[in-house]
Amino acid sequence: MRLLVAYLTIGYPVPKLFLELLKGVESAGADVIELGIPPRFAKYDGPLIRRSYEHVKRLDVDYWALLKEARSATKLPIVVLAYLEEFEKVFRDFVRRLVDIGVDSLLLPDLLIDYVDSYEKYLEMAKDVGITLFTSPSMPDKLIERVSPLSKLFLYYGIRPATGIPIPVDPVALVKRVRPLTKNKLVVGFGLSLNEVADVLKAGADGIAVGSAIIQAVDNGGVEAGEKLVKELRGVIDGV
């Protein structure tokens, strides 16, 4: 079965509606829930997700309490997205808290970019929760091939420099390049358009990740619009 990974910012648009959205995307066909903790500097996120971060910061959301509620609200695997830069000095405690809550994996978008020389250290420190690794076309093939078996739930492959920004790329060529490098499940994300979803799956991807589009849908039409988008994506995925 091909995977649909649904990204939500913890607490967005407000805590009550966030939990409704979480349950809604599960019922609409998501396989994995990716929950983003707002950082100080969201270097690899696009404008929509950055705006969602700033919004929940203004709400003074208790991320840990809400993460516990999210864990109770869904049986789907939960991957927490956080920047290592944000938690580097308290990383062991951060991992312990994730384990205590029952989070299934951790995704650090800056690990193999800003901490590539010490990524093995952090993989070891996070072994109790496990890291799902983020890779991109700018990374050497040898690095992607080397880290792929170490990635917990799947290998995340971001085809654009930031989320939700439609920079012209050839998604099919990028997927065909990386597919032979990994035996792990390959999930593709970062600015995928609806038209590109079927193309990357046919090219060899095992799933797609969507985040900015969900936030945009919620902004435009509320929780129901976010659920509708996920249901539509589920239909596209299952139709390939």
Secondary structure, DSSP 4 states (H G I P E B T S, - for coil): --EEEEEEETT-S-HHHHHHHHHHHHHHT-SEEEEEPP-S--TT--HHHHHHHHHHHHHT--HHHHHHHHHHH--S-EEEE--HHHHGGGHHHHHHHHHHHT--EEE-TTHHHHSGGGHHHHHHHTTTT-BPPEE-TTS-HHHHHHHGGG-SS-EEEE-SSSTT------HHHHHHHHGGG-SS-EEEESS--HHHHHHHHHTT-SEEEE-HHHHHHHHHHHHHHHHHHHHHHHHHHHT-
